[in-house]
Amino acid sequence: MPYEIQSPDRSISLRVTIDQQITYAVIVDGEEIVAASPISMTLRDGLVCGLNPEVVRVRHRTIHQKIEPIVPEKFSVINDHCNELTIDFKGDYSLIFRAYDNGIAYRFKISKRGNITIVSEQATFNFGASSYVYFPEEESFFSHNERSYLYSQLDTLNAGRLASLPVLVATPGPRVLIAESALRDYPGMWIQSSGASKLDAVFPHFPLKCELRPNSDRDMPVTQYADYLAVTEGNRSFPWRILAIARTDSKLVTNQLVYQLADELQIKDPSWIKPGKVAWDWWNANNVYGVDFKSGVNTETYKYYIDFASRYGIEYIILDEGWYKLGDLLNVVPEMNIEEIIAYGKDRNVGIILWVIWKTLDDQLQIALDQFEKWGVAGIKVDFMQRDDQEMVNFYWKIAAEAAARKMLVDFHGAYKPAGLRRAYPNVITREGVKGLENCKWGGDITPTHNLTLPFIRMVPGPMDYTPGAMINAQPGNFRSIFERPMSMGTRAHQIAMYVVFESPLQMLADSPSNYLREKESTDFIARIPTVWDDTKVFEAKIGEYLLMARRNGKIWYIGAMTNEQPREFILDLSFLNGETYTADMLEDGINADRFGSDYRKTTRVVSRNDSIKMKLAPSGGWCAILMPEN
């Protein structure tokens, strides 16, 4: 028997068929984009939720509410509007389906006493012929989830190839992004190709045994898996399976279903959480110059970082690898006086974030975090988890809660994709799980095309700690990967536009303070760009090619444009502004940026909503503006 719900605007239909197995199908604008796709969940007690189902009760409701994120990444207010279908089945389980104007989602709910063992979960995405996929291919479940995107016709991918989420499918109609939310006490979802026009969910099983690799304090792969996914509470809801749907590429950028479907706030008073920018030491290899001390991992160098941050109103600095003797978070290297550094920063309104290896932190959790709190640490950057089995997912939640109890921010690196944790614990302010600028140190994968792919796929489920801000910039033909003297591929304006285009409420300045001090005009411009947004508008967008957008913080508008290796011109109609006039400070590619990537120019003009701005972007270029109301 079929059941159906429609999105509030009636353009998307979700059809659920109850036969020998439960299947769902998705229809957009009258065209079926996901054909009947089976879903089920198998328990150790022999119950297969979804097989030979018997309906007990069916309920419908409409949800229409306003969500105000504690840390607004795209909008200060999110319109959460959907139609919901809940079907209760014999066997104490339910399926909850939701249809939004920009996607659909479903989740299992089980109502049993005590603990249960989940043996497997079936989630299938049966797309039609002529679909293409952006496939972040992985080698195994042990991964940083930092991948390039393989673009391929879906049915030509050999069966068994593995990808981390999110995965984007381009159907003959809309784009469909596969994601998940409310991931808690359960393994993360991955995608496997079938050799046909469908994709199947796969999950890392529960880890029975994990072993550190020889001479490593961080790499701890699973060496023995159980024959089940999770042991968990018997009375609970499971993660949402999400299909975010966009008829245009621009609509992908503003989709927030992962946040909307996440667990609600778990912090009683989150008012202490402070987004901002952070000066980062590792990417630039502490290449400080023009000073009277030997640069490196030492107190003098980090005071220099603090002085730089204070001068430009940058809220934080990070002490990355080297500040403690690996294996013991309480054993600070003799060249570093942590308490002196933190006190120095506090006097200058600069907070200190400490990098830590996840395993060492887990081993010393209470004593280390108590010490960090006593020192006055602003946050922790937790690195090298490289897994999302049930045990590791629970580690993320534990760290989020323990850090929040001590009023500390968390930045997860070596991390899986955002899957809703940040709504429950907004102190989890950003995370990696993205192939970002650090890769320029050892390879040439961070191309302008790659940069123009990220906002449409990886950035959709949540913030990405890409770490922009390179001050040495090169066109692709002149780019070289140099580990201790890194540069970016693309122009200076391409890098600066990232501060508007790329979302991260804790946004890095990855280059050396000495380079920023030398490039005062660029640094002044970056320092003025905030990291959270009240409104977001996308004007021109094509995956892998270009993006032109505007964001608002308070009354000030910020415009960012980026292009791939092709030069482009845009004309931006400013009618989205109100009736005020604005002073527009504009930073754009210089006339020779096609040859010398660091060439740019900065201009200023007065504009209003009756005006338009013409932009000319060099190959691999960018454009950025700050529009200040004049009254």
N, C-alpha and C positions, 0 to 999 in steps of 0.2 A: 504493500500500500504506500503511495507517495504522500509526503507532506512537503509543503513549500512555504518559504518566507521570502519576502522581497525587501530590498533596501528601502529606506524612507522615501527616496526619490523614484522608486519603482523601476530603476534601470538594471538592477542586479537581482537575479533570483537564485536562491539556493534550494535545490530539490533533494529531498531525502527519501530514499526508497527502502522500505522494510520488507524484505523477502527472506530467503534462506540466509542472506548476509545483508548487513547494512551497507548501503552505498550512498554517495552524495554526488551531485552534479551542479555545475555553476553555469548560469546563462547570463550573458551581458548584452544588453541592447537587442535581445531576441535571438542571439547566436550562442550556441553551446560552446564554451571555451574549455571546460573540464567535463569530460564524459564520465559516466558512472564509475566511481572510484571506491573500492571497498575500504572500510576501516574496522579495526577490531583491537581488543586488548585481551591477552591471555593470562590468567592467574594460575598459580601453582595448584590451587584446589581443583583444577579442571574446568573452571568456568571460562568460557570464551565470550567476552562481552562483544556482541556484534554478530555472533553465529547463531542461527535459528532463534532469532529474537522474538520475544513476546511482549507486546506493548501493554503497559499497565495504565499509563496516564500521559496526556499531552497537554502542555501549557504554552500559551503565547503571552508575550508582553512587549511593550515598547520602552526603551531606555532613552531618555533625553535629559542630559545634564551638562553642566559646565565643569570642566576640570581645570584647576589652576596649579600648574606644576610648581614645586618649590624651586626648581632650577629650570627655567624655561629655555629650551633649546631652539624652538622654532616660533612658538606662540606663548604669550602669557596666559591665554585662555584657550582651551581646546573644546570644541563643540563635540561632545560624545553622544551620538545619536544613532540608534540601530533598532532593528526588530529582532526579537529573540524567540527561538523555539526550543523548548525542553521536552525531551521524550524520556519517560521513566520506563524501565524494562524489568521483567521478572528476573530475579537474580541480584537485586539490590544495586543496580547500576543505572546511570542516566547518560544521555548525550545532550549537550547544550550547543546549539548552533546560533550564530549571529550573522546578520546581513547589514552591512554599512553601505553608504554611498561610494566608498572607496575600497571595498574588500569584504571578504567573509572570513569567519573563524569558527572552529568547533573545539570542544574539549570533552573528555570523559569525566564523570564523577562516580565514585564508588562509595557505598554506604554500608560498611561492614565493621564489626567490632574487632579490636585488636589490630595486629599487623597483618599485612598481606604481602605476598611475593608476586611481582610482575615478571612473568617469563618473557613476554614479547609484546610488541605493539605493531600493528599494521597501519600504515598511512600511505596511501597511494595518490598520485597526482597524474591523472590520465588525460594528457593534452592531445589535441588532434594533430593530424599531419600538417606539415609546413610550419611547425613551431621551431624557433631557435632558442638557444640557451646560452646564458653567460655563466660558465661553470667554473667555480673556484676549486680546481682539482686538488685533492689531497692524496698523500701516499699512505697515510694511516690515521688512526684516531689520536696518535701522539703528535701534536702539532701546535705551533703558535697561531695557526689560522691566519697567516700572512701570505696571501696568494694573489697571483695574477688571474685574470679571467679568460678562460678559454671560450671563444665564441664559436658555436658550432650548431649545425642543424641537429635537432634533438634526436631524431631517429638514426643518425649516423654515428652516435657515440656508442662504442662497444659496451656491452653489458658488463656491469660490475665496477665501473669507475666511480670513485668516491669524491664527494664534495662536501665542504662545510657550508653552513648557512651564513648569510642569505644567498639564495640562488634566484636569478632572474630569468623568466621565460618570456620570450617575445612570441605571442601567438599571432595568427593573421589579423587579429583584432587588437585587444589591449595588451599591455605589459602586465605580467603577473609575478610578484615577488613572494617567494616562499620564506616564511620566517616562523618564529615561535615566541611566546611570551608566558609569563608566570612560571618560568622554569625554576622549580624548587624541589629539593629532595627527590630528584629524578635525573636520569642522564639526558644530555643534550641530543637534539635531533640532527642527523646528517642526511645526505641525499646520495642515492646510488642510481646510476643509469641502468636501464633495462634492456637496451638494444632496440627499443621501440620508441613510440611517442609518449612514453610515460616515465615518471620518476618515482622511486620508492624510498620511504624513510628507512634509515638504519640507525642503530643506537649502540654505543659502547656498553658492553655488559658490566656488571658489578665487578670491581677489582678484588680478587682474592689475595693477590700478592703483587707488590710493587717493589722494585729494587733500584737504588741509586746506581747510576753507571759508574764504573771505576774512576776514581779521582775526580768525582763531580759532587758538588753540593746542591745541585739543582735539577738535573735531568733524571726523572724518576718514572720511567714508563711502566706500564702494567706488564707483568711477566706471566700472570695466570688470571684468566677471567672465569667468573662463575657462569652457570648455564641460565642465568636470569638477569634481568635489567636492574631491579631494585627491590629492596625490602622497605616498606613504608607503611604509614598509617592507613588503616582500612577505611576510614571515613574522611575522604578528602577529594578535592578536585585536582585534575592533572593539567599539564601545560596546554595552552591554547596552540592549535595548529592554524596558521594564518596564511591566507592568500590575499596580499595587498594588490589591488587592481587599479591600473592607471591607463586611461586612454591616450594620454600624452606623456612624454618623458618628464615634463615639468611637474606633473602631478605626483610622480614618485618622490620628488625631493621634499614635498610637504606632507607626506603620509606619516601619521603617528599612531597607527594601530597597535604597534608593539607596546607603546607607552599606555595607551588607553586600556589595554587588556591586562596590564600588569597588576600585581598585588598592590594594595593601597598602602599609604604611608605608615611606617612602623616606628618612626621617631616622634616622641611626644612633642618636643620643641626643637624644630630644625632651624631656628632663626640664626644660629651661629654659622651655618654653612655659607661660605663665601667663595663664589666663583672668581676667576681672574686669570691672569697670565703668569707664566713662570719661566725664569731663566734656567736653562738646562746645560749641564756641563759635558755630558758624555759624547754627544754628537760632534762637538767641536774639539774634543780631546784636550780640553783645558788649554787651548792655544791662546794664552794671554800674552800680550806684548806691550812694550812701552812702559814697563813698570820696573820698580827697583827690588823685586823679589823673584825668586825662582818659582815659576808657575807649576802647579800640579795639585795633587790631592793633599792640601794643607790649609791651615787656618787663614793664612794671608790671601790665598787665592779666593776662598769663599767670602771673605770680607770684601774683596774686590767685586765679586758677583753681587753682593748685597748693596754695595755703594751704587753700582750700575742700576740695579732694580729700583732702589729708592729714588734715584734721579729721575727715572721715567715712570714712576708710579706703578711699577710691576709688583704684584702682590706677593709672589713666592719665588724661591729658588729651590732647586733640587740638588741634593747631595747623592750622586749616583754611585756606582760600584767603586769601592776603594776606601770608603770611610771607616769600615770595620773589617776586622780580620775574618775572612770567610769561614763560616761555621759557627760564629759566636757573635750575636748582635750586641753583646755587652762589652765586647773587647774592641774598643776604638783604637785605630792606629795612632801611634805616638805623634804623628805630624798634625793631628786634628784635635782641637779642643771644642767639642760639640757644644758644651754649655756656653762657652765664650761666643761661638758663632751664633747660637740662637739668641743670646742676650743682645748681641750686636744688631741682629736683624730686627728684634723687637723694638729697639730704640729707633729704628728707621722704618717701622711699619712693613717689614718684609718677613713673611713666615717661611719656615724651613720644612721641606718635605724630604723624608729619608727613604732611599731605595733599599729594599730588602729582598732576599731570596725567600720564596714562599715556604720552602721546607724548613729552613732555619727559623723563620717566624713561627711556623706551626709547632716546632719542637720547643720553642722558648716563649710561647704566646703571651701568657699572663705576665711573666717577669719582664719581658722585653717591652710590651705595650705600657706597662706601669712605669717603666723607666722613661720611655718616650714622653708619656704624659707629664712626668715630673720635670723633664727637661723643657717642656713647652713646645713640643713638636706639633706642627700644623697638620701634617698628614703623612701617609706612607705610600710608596710606590712599590707594589708587590709584583714580583716578576717570576717568569719561567714555569708557570703551572702546566701549560701545554696539554691539558686534558679537560674533559667535561663529563666523565662518568659520574654516577650518583655521589660518590665519596668526594670528588673534587668540586662539584656544584655546591655541596653542603659546606665545603671550606670557604667558598666565596661568601655565602650567607653568614657564616660565623665571623669572618673578618669584618664584613660590613657592620655587623651588630657590635662587635667588640670595639671597633674604631669609633663608631657613633657614641658609644657609652663614654668615650674619652674625648669627644668632640674633635675627631681627626677625619680629614678627608682621605679617600682611597682612590688610587689610580692603578688599575690592574693592567699589567703587561704580560706578554706570553699568555694571552687570555683568549677565551672564546668570545663569540659575538655578543652584543647586548641582547638580553632576553627578559627584561623587565625588572631586574634587581634595583635599578636606580630610582624607580618610583617608590618602592618600599623603603629604600635607604638612599636618599638623594646625596648623602655624603660620598657615595660611589660616584665621583664627579666626572670621570671619564675612563676610558679603557682603550687598549691597543686592539689586537685582533684585526690589524690592518697592515697591509704592505706599504709602509710609509717612508719618510725621507731618510731614515737611517740606512736603508738599502743602498743609497747613493755612495756610501762609504766602501762598498765592495762589489757593486754591480751596476748595470745600466737598465734595470727594469722599471725605474720610477720615471717613466716617460710622461710627457704632457697628455698623451692619450690615456695612460693609466690614471693620471690625476683627474681626468674628465670622465672616468668611469666610476670612480668611488662614490660621488654624491648620489648616484642613481641606484646603487646596490648596497654597499657596506654602510653608508651613512643613514640609510632609511631606518634601520632598527634602533639607532642611537649614536651617541658621540663616538668619535674616533680620534685617538691620540696619534695623529699623523706626524706631528712635530714639525711645523713649517718654520720659515724664517731665514733661509739661507741668504747670505749677502754676497756670495761668490756664485755667479749665475752664468750658465753657458747654453748656447744652442746645442741641439743633439750632436751635431758634427764636431763640436769642440769639447764635448763633455768627457771627463776622465774620472774614474772612481779612484780616490786617494783616501785611504782610511783615516789618516790623521790630519789631512787638509781638505776636508770634503767640500763639494760644491753641489749645486742643484742643476738639473736639466730643465731648461725653461728660463724665462726672463725674470728680472727683478720684480716687475709688476705682476707677473704670474704668481710669484711667491707671496707678495703682499696681498693680492686678491684672495688668497686662501684664508686670510683672517676673517673675511666676510663669508666666503663660500663654505668652508669646512667647519663643521660643528664640533666644538669641544669646550665645555664650560671651564676647563683648566687647559688653556691653550699655551703651547710652548713657544719660546724663542730659542731656537735650537743652536744658533751660531754663537761665536765668541763675543763676550761683552766688548772686547777690543775692536772687533769688526763693527759692532753696532755703534760704538762711540765714534768711530771713523766715518760711519754712514749716518750722520745725525739726522738728516732730513727723512730718510726712510724709517729710522727708528722712531722719530717723533710721530710719524704717521701711524705706524703699527701700534704704538703705545696708546693712541687715542681710540682704537677699535675695541669695543667690549667683547665679552665672550658669551653673553646670554641675550635673548631677543624677545621682544614683545610681539613682533609681527614679521612675517616672511612673505615675499612676493617673488615669483619666478616668471620672467618675461620671455626668455629665449633659452631653449634647452634641447640638446641631442646627445644621447649617451655616447661617450668616448670622443666627442667633437667640440662642444662648446656649452657654456652655461652663463647666463646673465641674470642676476637676481639682486633684490634689494631687501635689506632687513632694517627694522626700526628698534631702537632702544630709547625709551622715553620719547622725546620729540625729535631726536636726531635720526636721520636716515643714513644708511651705509650701503653703497652699491659695489658689487664685485662682479667682474667678468673674467672668464678664462677661456682660452682656446687651445686646441691640440696643435699639432705641428703645422697646421694650415693658418695663414693670416686671415683675419676676418674684420668686418666692419659692422657695427650695430648703430641704430638710432633709437635712443631710449626716450619715449614719451613720458614726461614728468607729471601727467595728469593725476597720478595716484597721490601726489602731494596735496596738502590742504591749501588754503588761500594765502598762506604766508610766503614771504620771500626767504630764500636760503642762500647762505654763502657756501658755495661748493668748492672744496679743496679736492683736486683731482690729481691722481698719480697714474701715469700711463707709460707705455713703452716709448722709449726714445727713438729718434729717427734712425739710429743705427743699431737698434736692438736685434734686428735680424742677423747681425754679424757679431755684435758684442752684447751678450745677454744681460749684463748689468746696466746697460744704458736705459735711462728713464728720464722723464721730466715731470715736474709738479707745477700745476697752474691753479689759479683761483678765479672764479667768476660768480656773479649773483644770478640766481635762477628762481623761477616760480613754476607753478603747475601749468602754466601756459607755454612753457618752453620745452625743448627737446635737446638732448645731448648726443652728439655724434662721437662714436668711439672708433678708434682704429687700433687693432691689436696685431702685433707682429707675429710671425710664426712662433708657436710655443709661448705666446704672450698673455698679457693680462691687463686689467684696467680696474681702478679702485677709486672711490670717492666718498667723502664725508660731507653730508649736507646739514649745516647748522642753521636753524631758524634765526632770523635776524631780530625777531621780537617775541 
